[in-house]
């Protein structure tokens, strides 16, 4: 083996700062005269830096990782005749290989942490989508379910231009009310929807004010669970609402 080849095999240890004593001094002297070894040392140092960065930054190129590991492995495999007279260095080699394995493990740990964060974010988005879908199903249920009550409210004292439709699903405690052609309201007043139970007093079922086209709606107001409706009605109340009707019923309708 030539002197050049002998020092080339020590470069991996030198790049990891694991070469000590006379061996390091000899290699230092050799590097002052050998351009090829200096170039190879710089490459190994660059590979070491990229491998270390994998614990805190982007993944280094696979070729850099492999070059450094191959260089360390070559040191372990190559039996040299001059090693008999040299200071043993395999203890340092064990440290270097362990350091490389630790850095590689840290890289895998970081990638695993990022993957867990990505999965948690995806799970959060999935939960939010499920919640929104559940809300949409709740709104649609009293409109599409066959057992839902469908009630049409008409004016009691004028031609039936104003109209309201109530969709009530008692089993899910869900109510959707849609009004059209409703007259404009006086200031600080609002329409109040009432659920008329089979027995007892009317139950407040939501407030609404019509838009410029006379349209208004009430969606899933708070109602007593399982309350059976005999009819629905509308009155005009203060915009804050009232627990009991305080004005004449303008519109009403029974279940179809």
LINMOMO-V382278 format. One record per pair of residues at least 24 apart in sequence whose ideal C-beta (glycine too) atoms are under 7 Angstrom apart, sorted by the first residue. I is the first residue (numbers start at 1). J is the second residue. Records with the same first field share a line. If there is no record, write none. Layout:
I=J ; J
This chain:
1=80
4=34
6=80 ; 82
7=37
8=37 ; 40
9=74 ; 75 ; 78
11=37 ; 40 ; 41 ; 44
12=44 ; 71 ; 72 ; 75
13=75 ; 89 ; 92 ; 93 ; 96
14=41
15=41 ; 44 ; 45 ; 48
16=48 ; 96 ; 99
18=92 ; 93 ; 95 ; 96
19=89 ; 92
20=92
21=87
22=87
23=86 ; 87 ; 89
44=68 ; 71
51=100 ; 103
52=103
54=103 ; 107
55=103 ; 106 ; 107 ; 110
68=100
69=100
72=96 ; 97 ; 100
138=174 ; 220
139=176 ; 219 ; 220
141=169 ; 172 ; 174
142=167 ; 168 ; 169 ; 174 ; 175 ; 176
143=167 ; 176
145=169
149=229 ; 255
150=256
151=231 ; 232 ; 253 ; 254 ; 255 ; 256
152=253
153=232 ; 234 ; 251 ; 252 ; 253
154=251 ; 253
155=250 ; 251
156=249 ; 250 ; 251 ; 252
162=251
164=234 ; 251
166=232
168=229
170=226 ; 227 ; 228
173=223 ; 225
174=220
175=205 ; 220 ; 221 ; 223
176=219
177=206 ; 217 ; 218
178=217
179=208 ; 210 ; 215 ; 216 ; 217
180=214 ; 215
181=214
182=210 ; 214 ; 216
185=209 ; 236
188=238 ; 239
189=236 ; 238 ; 239
190=237 ; 239
191=216 ; 234 ; 236
192=234 ; 235 ; 237 ; 241 ; 242
193=218 ; 232 ; 234
194=232 ; 233 ; 235 ; 245
195=223 ; 227 ; 229 ; 232
196=229 ; 230 ; 231 ; 232 ; 233
197=227 ; 228 ; 229 ; 230
198=228 ; 230
201=244
202=233 ; 244 ; 245
203=227
204=241 ; 243
207=241
229=255
230=254
